[in-house]
Amino acid sequence: MSSIAKQIIAEKAADRQAFIIKSFTDNYADIMAGDASAWRGKFRKMSESAFAFYRGAAALFYADVSRDDDPFLNDKTSRVWIQGDLHAQNFGTYMNSSGTLIFDVNDFDEATLAPFTWDIKRFCTSLALIGFQKALSDIEIRQLITAASQSYARQVARFASGHDRNFALTLANTESVILDILRKARCLTRVNLLDMESDIIEGDRKFKDNKFFIKLSDAEKMKIEAALSEYYETIPTRKKRSKMTYNVKDIARRKGLGIGSAGLKIISILLEGDSEALENDILISMKTALPSAAAQYVNDEKVKAYFKHEGHRTAISQRALQANADPFLGYSSLDGVGMFVTEISPYTADLDWSDVNDMDDLIQLVTDLGRCIAKIHCVSDDDSDQTLIDYSTEQAINDVLDGREADFVAYMVDFGEQYAECVRTDHRLFVDVFRNKQIPGI
C-alpha cells in the first residue's frame, strides 16, 4: 500500500475532515470570502459524486501526494513542467497554431514545475474513480491504469530516443472515441460560437445582454484596455497577427462557469479578427490566475522568483507544455492581479466519458491519453521562452523508467486504486462538513 494511503487510513475521521477543510481555507480563503455564493455552488457540484469532488479538490490532492514516498523522483524528475490538474476530463480538442485539429491535454490553469509523477498519479486516480463509477471490476480498473501508465512510459522512451517529436493525435491517425471527438470539433464553426455569444447591432457584433454577461462601466473598460495593451506585448513575435486583428469591438465580464471558475474574474473581449467581415471576429478571455495548488509544495526559490505573477506562470507553463500553443496565449495584470489570456476557440470538443463503456474502447482511449501526457512532459511549443529547465526532461524521465517499467506501472496501479478509495471516503466526509455548515464563510 502507498505510504500516503496508509497515513490517510490511519487518521481519525474528525482529523481528516479538519484536514479537508484546511486544504480549502489555506488555498482559497480570500476568493471564498469574495464570492461565497459561487463557492456554495461549486461545493454543491462537488457533492454530487466522488469524481466531482476529486475534480474540485486539487489542493487536497497535493497536500496528500507531496507527503508520499516516491521511488521515481530525483533532482531532475522533481522539476518537470506539469499540467497540474490532470484528471481524466481535462482532455479535448483545439486548433493549433498551424491550423491542425489536435486532441490533447487541456486546461493549464494549475500548470507549474513539480515532480512528473504528480500528473500521472492524479490521472490514474481519476481513472480508478471513473471505473468505479462505471461499475467496472477491480481487475478492469487495474487494466485501465496499467494501459495508461505503460503507454506513458513507452512514449517517453520514444521521445528520448529521438522519435515522434511531431507526435499528435489528429483526424489522420486516430480511431473510435477520439476520432469521433475530432470529427465533432471539425463540424463546429466560428460563426456559431459568435452567434451564441454576441448579437449584431447596428451592423457590428456586441456581447449579448443576458444573465451570462455583466455590463461594465466606461472606467472599467478603460482599465481592461490598458491591460490588453500590456497583454499584446506578451504574444511571441512569430505568432502576432495584423494590427486589425486586435481591434477591440466589445468588452464584458463573464459569470464564472464550471467547478474551477467559482469567484474568479473573467473578462470576455470581442476582437475584429483578420478582416472587417463579421464571421471571423475573435473571442478572447482574460481570467484571474490563481496560485497553482501544486506549487506551494515545491520548495524551489528559483521557480518562485521566476514568475512576475500567476498569469505569467500560467502562460509560460502552457507554452512549455503544449506544442503549437494558442497564438493568442499571453498574460497581463488588472487591478494588481495577474491575468492570463487565451482565445475562446470555436473548435473545442471535450472528452465525454459517459458514452465510453466498452472495455476495448476504454483501453484504446486510456492508451492514447497516456501518450498525450508523455507529450506534454517532453515536447514544448517552438515559442516557449522559459529558462528554468536547461536539460532534456524526456531523457531525465526515461532514465528513471528505463528497465523499471514494470515497477512504475505496478506503483501507479497501486497508487491509483488506493488513493481513489481514500477519495471516496473523503467525499463522504466533505459532504458531511458542507451540509452541516462547518466550512468557514460558506
Secondary structure, 3 states (H helix, E strand, C coil): CCHHHHHHHHCCHHHHHHHHHHHHHHHHHHHHHHCHHHHHHHHHHHCCCHHHHHHHCHHHHHHHHCCCCCCCCCCCCCCEEECCCCCCCCEEEEECCCCCEEEEECCCCCCEEECHHHHHHHHHHHHHHHHHHCCCCHHHHHHHHHHHHHHHHHHHHHHHCCCCCCCCECCCCCCHHHHHHHHHHHHCCHHHHHHHHEEEECCEEEECCCCCEECCCHHHHHHHHHHHHHHHCCCCHHHCCCHHHHCEEEEEEECCCCHHHCCCCEEEEEECCCCCCHHHCEEEEEEECCCCCCHHHCCCHHHHHHCCCHHHHHHHHHHHHCCCCCCCCEEEEECCEEEEEEECCCCCCECCHHHCCCHHHHHHHHHHHHHHHHHHHHCCCCCCCCCCCCCCHHHHHHHHHCCCHHHHHHHHHHHHHHHHHHHHHHHHHHHHHHHCCCCCCC
